[in-house]
Amino acid sequence: MIIETIRSTYQTIQIVERNGVRFMRFGDERAGWQGGMLVRRPTRLYFPYQQAFALHTMWLPSVSRFLAVGIGTGTAISHVHRRHPQARITGIDVDAAVMVAAKEHFMMPADDRTRFIEADARAFVPRMEDQFDLILLDVFYREETPQTFFSAVYLRSLADRLTPGGVLAMNVILPTAGEHSRKFWELGRRLSLLIGPAWYIPLGVISFSAQNIVLFSQRDPTVTAPVSQLRRRGLREIGAHQRMFARYAQLLPWRLKPFRTNPDN
């Protein structure tokens, strides 16, 4: 059921509800979902990529300043707002209509801890002076991330916005194996070079097909924790906040991998 269709300056935004889940999509019924929320359990993260992002606590037990580049349904903002009650939150989106829809249909918080900026993040973020201990880059256009966001120049600007020990998380859709995986491995190398140690959680079944992947990179960590320790932290996070996670989330820490040389090379 289509709840609302919004035609903004940039795109058509549809709010759709199916079987107790509310979705946002950009475009018509052929477009993919930009996010989703369980109507009767809004604190429960619905999509696997949302739950993977919530495992940022493997590196950051607490968050004081969070930047969301790309807002969508505002699920990440809502989760950080709830999970880290001391956090100050900034959201940037080029489309003001998306921010309005996130507040009206997806319970995105708007209070004295949050601020929202209508701007093209490609130009705005490099001019910012604020620093954050957690940044999420989750920007799609027709199911793809504009290439500017993958560039060394832009990633360096994000690194400049991170505090020492801060974490950049990215949600991308790419294959991790085969002839079309080069972009993924190049992105991992850039993160490792420009920010710091990098990891990824692949969320698909077939590595040769494009899939949601959540990447993490930590700027100048004092100590780089081994993957085994990070996985234990992730499992503790899920166990301590079971209402926020689906049962399958227990598998996600085991999918965490550090970036190394492309195994196909």
C-alpha positions as CSV (number, residue, x, y, z in Angstrom):
1,M,0.0,0.0,0.0
2,I,1.4,3.4,-1.0
3,I,0.9,5.8,1.9
4,E,2.3,8.9,0.2
5,T,4.0,10.0,-3.0
6,I,6.1,13.1,-2.8
7,R,7.6,14.8,-5.8
8,S,10.6,16.8,-4.7
9,T,13.0,18.9,-6.8
10,Y,15.3,15.9,-7.1
11,Q,13.1,12.8,-7.2
12,T,9.9,11.0,-6.5
13,I,9.7,9.6,-3.0
14,Q,7.3,6.9,-2.1
15,I,6.3,5.8,1.4
16,V,5.0,2.2,1.2
17,E,3.7,-0.2,3.8
18,R,3.6,-3.9,3.5
19,N,2.9,-6.6,6.1
20,G,3.6,-4.3,9.0
21,V,6.8,-2.8,7.5
22,R,7.0,0.8,6.3
23,F,9.5,1.5,3.5
24,M,10.9,4.5,1.6
25,R,11.9,4.3,-2.0
26,F,13.1,6.8,-4.6
27,G,11.2,6.3,-7.9
28,D,8.5,3.8,-8.8
29,E,7.9,0.2,-7.9
30,R,11.0,-0.9,-9.8
31,A,13.3,1.0,-7.4
32,G,14.9,-0.5,-4.3
33,W,14.1,0.4,-0.8
34,Q,16.0,3.2,0.9
35,G,15.2,1.9,4.4
36,G,12.5,0.3,6.4
37,M,10.8,0.3,9.8
38,L,8.7,-2.2,11.7
39,V,5.6,-0.1,12.4
40,R,4.8,-1.9,15.7
41,R,8.4,-2.3,16.8
42,P,10.2,0.8,15.6
43,T,13.2,0.2,17.8
44,R,13.9,-3.2,16.1
45,L,16.3,-2.7,13.2
46,Y,14.8,-4.2,10.1
47,F,17.4,-4.6,7.3
48,P,20.6,-6.5,7.8
49,Y,22.7,-3.4,6.8
50,Q,21.0,-1.4,9.6
51,Q,21.9,-4.1,12.1
52,A,25.5,-4.3,10.8
53,F,25.9,-0.5,11.2
54,A,24.7,-0.8,14.8
55,L,27.8,-2.9,15.5
56,H,29.9,0.3,15.3
57,T,30.1,-0.3,19.1
58,M,32.8,-2.9,18.3
59,W,35.1,0.1,18.1
60,L,33.1,2.8,19.9
61,P,31.3,1.7,23.1
62,S,29.9,5.2,23.3
63,V,29.4,8.0,20.7
64,S,29.4,11.7,21.5
65,R,29.1,13.2,18.0
66,F,27.5,11.5,15.0
67,L,27.4,12.6,11.4
68,A,25.0,11.0,8.9
69,V,25.8,11.7,5.3
70,G,22.6,10.8,3.6
71,I,19.5,10.5,5.7
72,G,16.9,8.2,4.0
73,T,14.4,7.0,6.6
74,G,16.6,8.3,9.4
75,T,16.9,4.9,10.9
76,A,20.6,5.3,11.7
77,I,19.9,8.7,13.3
78,S,17.1,7.2,15.4
79,H,19.3,4.3,16.5
80,V,22.2,6.4,17.6
81,H,19.9,8.8,19.3
82,R,18.4,5.9,21.3
83,R,21.5,3.9,21.8
84,H,23.8,6.8,22.8
85,P,21.6,9.2,24.8
86,Q,24.5,11.7,25.2
87,A,25.3,11.9,21.4
88,R,24.9,15.1,19.4
89,I,23.7,14.2,15.9
90,T,24.0,16.0,12.5
91,G,22.3,14.8,9.4
92,I,23.0,16.0,5.9
93,D,20.8,15.4,2.8
94,V,20.5,17.2,-0.5
95,D,16.7,16.7,-0.5
96,A,14.7,18.5,2.2
97,A,11.7,16.4,1.3
98,V,13.5,13.2,2.4
99,M,14.1,14.8,5.9
100,V,10.5,15.7,6.2
101,A,9.4,12.2,5.2
102,A,11.8,10.6,7.7
103,K,10.3,12.7,10.5
104,E,6.7,12.2,9.5
105,H,6.7,8.6,8.6
106,F,9.7,7.0,10.3
107,M,9.9,8.7,13.7
108,M,13.3,10.3,13.1
109,P,13.9,12.4,16.2
110,A,14.1,16.2,15.9
111,D,15.2,17.8,19.3
112,D,18.0,19.8,20.8
113,R,20.4,17.0,20.2
114,T,19.8,16.9,16.5
115,R,20.4,19.2,13.6
116,F,19.6,18.8,9.9
117,I,21.4,20.4,7.0
118,E,19.9,20.6,3.5
119,A,23.0,20.5,1.3
120,D,24.9,18.5,-1.3
121,A,27.3,16.6,1.0
122,R,29.9,16.4,-1.8
123,A,30.5,20.1,-1.5
124,F,29.4,20.7,2.1
125,V,31.4,18.1,4.1
126,P,34.9,19.3,2.8
127,R,34.0,22.8,4.1
128,M,32.9,21.6,7.6
129,E,35.0,22.3,10.6
130,D,33.2,20.1,13.1
131,Q,34.7,16.7,14.1
132,F,32.8,13.5,14.9
133,D,33.7,10.2,16.5
134,L,31.2,8.4,14.2
135,I,30.3,9.1,10.6
136,L,28.0,7.1,8.4
137,L,28.2,7.5,4.6
138,D,25.0,6.0,3.2
139,V,24.3,7.8,-0.1
140,F,22.6,6.2,-3.1
141,Y,21.3,7.4,-6.4
142,R,19.4,4.8,-8.5
143,E,20.9,2.0,-6.4
144,E,24.5,3.2,-6.8
145,T,26.7,5.5,-4.8
146,P,27.9,8.5,-6.8
147,Q,31.6,8.0,-7.5
148,T,32.7,11.3,-5.9
149,F,32.0,9.7,-2.5
150,F,34.5,6.9,-3.3
151,S,37.3,9.3,-4.4
152,A,40.5,9.8,-2.4
153,V,39.8,13.5,-2.1
154,Y,36.4,13.0,-0.5
155,L,37.5,10.2,1.7
156,R,40.3,12.4,2.9
157,S,37.8,15.1,3.8
158,L,35.8,12.5,5.8
159,A,39.1,11.5,7.6
160,D,39.6,15.2,8.5
161,R,36.2,15.2,10.1
162,L,37.0,12.2,12.4
163,T,38.5,12.6,15.8
164,P,41.5,10.3,16.6
165,G,40.0,6.8,17.2
166,G,36.8,7.9,15.3
167,V,35.1,5.5,12.9
168,L,33.8,5.9,9.4
169,A,31.0,3.5,8.4
170,M,29.9,3.1,4.8
171,N,27.0,1.2,3.3
172,V,27.7,0.2,-0.3
173,I,26.3,-2.3,-2.9
174,L,29.2,-4.1,-4.6
175,P,30.4,-7.6,-5.3
176,T,33.4,-8.8,-3.3
177,A,34.7,-11.4,-5.8
178,G,35.0,-11.9,-9.5
179,E,35.8,-9.5,-12.4
180,H,33.5,-6.7,-11.1
181,S,34.9,-6.6,-7.6
182,R,37.8,-4.3,-8.3
183,K,35.9,-1.2,-7.1
184,F,35.3,-2.9,-3.7
185,W,39.0,-3.8,-3.1
186,E,40.1,-0.3,-4.3
187,L,37.8,1.3,-1.8
188,G,39.2,-0.9,1.0
189,R,42.7,0.1,0.1
190,R,41.8,3.8,0.0
191,L,40.1,3.5,3.4
192,S,43.2,1.8,4.9
193,L,45.5,4.4,3.4
194,L,43.6,7.6,4.1
195,I,41.8,6.8,7.4
196,G,43.2,3.7,9.1
197,P,42.5,0.0,9.6
198,A,39.4,-1.2,7.7
199,W,36.9,-4.0,8.0
200,Y,33.8,-5.1,6.2
201,I,30.6,-7.1,6.8
202,P,29.2,-8.6,3.6
203,L,25.5,-9.2,3.8
204,G,24.7,-11.1,0.7
205,V,24.9,-14.9,-0.1
206,I,26.8,-14.8,-3.4
207,S,30.1,-12.9,-3.3
208,F,30.1,-12.5,-7.2
209,S,26.8,-10.6,-7.1
210,A,26.3,-7.0,-6.0
211,Q,25.3,-7.0,-2.3
212,N,25.0,-4.7,0.7
213,I,28.3,-4.4,2.5
214,V,28.9,-2.3,5.5
215,L,32.5,-1.1,5.8
216,F,34.3,0.4,8.9
217,S,37.5,2.3,9.1
218,Q,39.1,3.7,12.2
219,R,41.3,6.8,12.2
220,D,44.6,6.5,14.1
221,P,43.5,3.9,16.7
222,T,45.8,3.7,19.7
223,V,45.5,-0.1,19.5
224,T,44.0,-2.1,16.7
225,A,41.9,-4.9,18.2
226,P,42.1,-8.3,16.7
227,V,39.1,-9.6,14.8
228,S,38.3,-12.2,17.5
229,Q,38.0,-9.4,20.1
230,L,35.8,-7.3,17.8
231,R,33.5,-10.2,17.2
232,R,33.1,-10.8,20.9
233,R,32.2,-7.2,21.4
234,G,29.6,-7.4,18.6
235,L,28.1,-10.5,20.2
236,R,27.9,-8.7,23.6
237,E,26.2,-5.7,21.9
238,I,23.6,-7.9,20.4
239,G,23.0,-9.8,23.6
240,A,22.7,-6.6,25.7
241,H,20.2,-5.0,23.3
242,Q,18.1,-7.9,22.0
243,R,15.1,-5.7,21.3
244,M,17.1,-3.8,18.7
245,F,18.3,-6.9,16.7
246,A,16.8,-9.8,14.9
247,R,17.8,-13.3,15.8
248,Y,20.0,-13.7,12.7
249,A,22.1,-10.7,13.9
250,Q,24.2,-13.2,15.9
251,L,25.7,-14.2,12.6
252,L,26.9,-10.7,11.7
253,P,30.0,-10.5,14.0
254,W,31.2,-13.7,12.5
255,R,31.0,-12.2,9.0
256,L,33.3,-9.3,10.0
257,K,36.6,-9.4,8.0
258,P,39.6,-7.2,7.9
259,F,40.7,-5.7,4.6
260,R,43.7,-7.5,3.2
261,T,45.0,-8.1,-0.3
262,N,42.3,-9.1,-2.8
263,P,42.3,-12.9,-2.7
264,D,41.8,-12.9,-6.5
265,N,45.2,-11.1,-7.0
